[in-house]
Amino acid sequence: MLRSPIVAVLAMSLAVTLARAQDAPDRKLEAEALFEQGTTAYQQGAHERAALLFERAHQLAPHGATILNAARAREAAGNRPRAADGYAEALRLGGLEDEYRELAESHLAELERALGLIRVEEPKNGVVSVAHVRRAPVPAAVHLEPGRHRVTVERGDGVRAARDVTAVAGGTERLRLAWPASPPRKPATDEGPDGKLVAGAILLGVGVLGAGAATGFGVAALGARDDYEASNRRDRGAADTAETLRTATNAAWIGAGALAVGGAVLMVLALTDSPPPRVGSAKLPGPPLASWRF
């Protein structure tokens, strides 16, 4: 029963392996075609196009010779920083014949006398963008024209840090940027309703209930009085009951009125009070990092 699923899995694995095996020659053929197109463009004086073609070929099939040609095309087009980066990459990859290795070394040395070099060494879990470089993994070395440049590093979750640097011809700057500190947690505050407002509402509500009780006592007192009158004022029990209920009614009305007035006063005070301004020594969160001349 298990044979069919196993065969299906093996078939899928074989298909993926064959696809990868077929993809490698395809990428190599495409890189070769781009390389030839780049060579033709360079010979025709279309140096910018040649550089783009060589760089695309290098992405498909990295090799020192390919990126060396891209660097030569960049230099011919007048793009010195990209050319210097290309020569440095070609030397890092190696695999060059002595003639071309010496060419790369001499051209790189000449360019570095006119350019600035920054080495972004930290944070190592980010990518860096500056000038012509976009999202290169840290650590990274980038050649720049002399002058001021903004260096930005970004983390996978989108957190960024930035710094302005001044590139100096023939100089090297080492940068160690740090991620911005997490903003301080907001202190817990009582966001509930004002105490006076709550107390006032409770007192007012109890006052309303007291008024209802007073009304009930009053009605009962009137009924007891009617019974006393109906007995030609002979039923002393009805008279006592009427007197007791009348006293309770008066007391209930007084209590209800006092509670209602007190509750209303508290609510008015709560609504008219303005909270005092908050004063503290904590600094508000500022920008991630200050820009300065490194």
N, C-alpha and C positions, 0 to 999 in steps of 0.2 A: 504493500500500500504506500510505502514511503518512497518507492523508486521514482515515481513521476515528479514529486516536488524536488528531489535531489537532482534529477536530470535537468529540471528547469533552471535550478540555481546554477548548476555547472554550465549550462548553455548561456545563461546571462553573463557569467564571469568570463567565459570564452569570448563572447561578443564584445565586452568592454575591453579585454586585452587586445583583440584584433583591431578594434577601433583606434586604440592608442598606438598600436604598432603602425597602422596606416596613417595616423595623424602626424607622426614624427617625420616620415618622408615628405608628406605634403607641406609641413612647415619648412622643411629644409629646401624644398623646391621653390616655395614662395620667397624665402629669404634669398635664395640664389638669384631669382628673377629681380627682386628689389635691388640687390647688390649691382647687378648688371645695369639696371636703369639708373642707379645712382652714379655709376662710373660714366655712363653716357652723358648724364646731366652735368657732371663736373667738367668733362672735356668740352662741353658746349658753353661753359661759363655760367650755367644756372646753379650757382653754388648753394643757395638756400634750399632749392628743391633737392639737390644732391644730398645735402645734409639730412633732410627729412627722410629720404629714401634709405640712406645708410642706417639711420637710427631705427627705422622700422625693421630693417633686416636684422639689426643687432638684437632687437626685442625677440624676434622669432628664433634666432640662432646666435646667441652671444659669442663674440670672438673679438680678440684684441685688434685684429686687422680691420674689421668692419667699423668699430668705433673710432679707430685711428683715422680712417678715411672720412668719417663724419666730422671729426675734429678739424681735419685739414680743410674740409668744405666750409665749416663754420668760420675758421680763421680767414679764409679767402673772402667770405661774405662780410667780414668786419665785426663778427660777433666774438670778441675776445674771451669773455667769461665762459661761454659754452665751449669754445675751442679748448681752453685750459682744462675744463672739467673732462672733456673727451680725451685729451692726451693723458691726464692722470688716470682715467679709467682704463685706457689701453695698456698703460704700464702696470696697473694693478692686476689685470687679467693675464698679462704675459702672452707667451706664444708668438712673439714677434721675431722676425729675423733681425740680426744685429743692426743692419742698416736702418730699418724702420724703428727699432728700439732707440737708437741714437737720435734719429730724427725727432721722435716724440720727446725725448729728454731735453734736447736743445730748444725745441719750440716751447715746451712747458717752462723751462727756466727763463726764457726771454719774456714770455707772457707774465710770469709771476713777478718780474721786476716792475711791471706796469700795473698790476692788479693787486687787490687785497684778497686775502684768504681767511675765511672764517671756518672754524671747526666746532660744530655743535656737538658737544659730548654728552650732555644730559638735558632732559630726562630720557633714558634709554627705552622707555615704553611708549614713545610717541613718534610722530612724523613731523618734519620741519618743512616750512615753505618760506622762501626768500627769493626775491628777484625772479629769475627764470626757473628756479627749482620749485616743484610742487609736490608736497607730501612724500618727501624722501625719508626713509627710516633713519632714526637717530641711532648711532652717531653718523654724521655726514660732514663732508668737506665741500665747500662751495666757493668758487672764485667770483669776485665781484668787482665792478668798476669802482674806482675811488669815490667816496661819498657816503651819504647816510642811507641806511637801508633798514627796513622793518623785518625782524626775524620772528616768525610765529611757529610755535609748536602746538600740536593738538593730540589729545588722547582719544582712545576709542570711543569714550562716552561723550565726546564733544567738548570737554573742558579744554580751554586754551590758555596759553601764556605767551606774552610777546615782549620784545625788547628792541629798541632802536640801537643800531651799532653804526660806527663810522669805519668804513673800509679805507685803509691807507695803502698806497702803492708800495709793494714789496713787504708789507706787514702781514702778520698772522694773528688772528684773534681767536681765543678759545672761549666758548660760551658754555656755561652750565646753568640752564634755566631750571626753575622749579615751578611745579604746579601751584596755582593759588590755593591758599588755605580755605578750607570749608567755612562758609559763613557761620558765625556763632548762632546757636539755637536761640530762638526767641524765648525769653523767660516766661514761665507760666503765669498767667494773669487771670484774675477772676472776671470772666466775661459775662457772668450771670447778671440778672436784673439787680438794680440797686436795692439795698436792704430796707431803706426807708419806704421805697415804693411798694415792696412786698408787704411790709408790716402795715402800711396804710391801707392797702387793698384788703388785707385780712380783717383789720379793724372795721373797715367800712362794710365788709360782707357780714361780719358778726352783728354790726349795728342794724343792718337790714333785717337779719333774722330776728333780732330783738324787737324791731318794730312790728314784725309779723306776730311775735308772741304777745306783744302789748295789745295788738288789735284783737287777738283771740281772747285775752283776759277781759278786755273791755266789753266784747259781745257777751261773754259769760256773765259779767257783772250786771249788764242790763237785763239779762234773762232772769237772774236771781232777784233783782229789784222788782221786776214785773210779777214774779211769783209772790213776793212779799206784799205788794200792793193788792194782788188778787185775793189774798187771805185777809183782807181788811186790816192789814198790818198786825196780824196776830201770830203769824208764823215767824218766831224768833230765829229759827234755824235759817230760813231764807234770808232774813235780815243780816245775820252774821256772815253768811256766804257772800252776799252782795258786798258787804263792807270789806271782806278779805280780798275779793276779786278786784274791787276798786283800788285797794292799796297796791296789789300786785300789778295792776295796769299802770298806775302812776310810776311805780318803781321801774317797770319794764320800759316805759317811754323815756324816762330819765336816762336809764342805762343805754338804751339804743341811741338816743341823741348824743350822749357823750362819746360813745364808740364811733358813731358816724362822723362826728366833728373831728375827733382825734385822727381817724383814718384819713379824712379829707386833708387835714393839715399836713400830715406826713407825706401824702402823695404830692401835694403842692410843693413842699420843700424839696422832695426828691427831683421833681421836674424842673425846678428853678435853680437848684444848686449846679454850679459848673465845676468840674474836677480841676484841681490845681495842676499847673503845668508840670510835666515830668522832668526831673533833673537827674542826670546820671553821668558817670565818668566814662562809660563804655564808648568807644569810638564806633561810628557807623562804618559798615563795610565799604571799602573803597574799590578802586579798580584792581584787577588781579595783580598787576605788578607795575611799578613806576618805570617809565622810560628814562634811560640815562646813557651817557657816553661810556661805553665799556673800556 
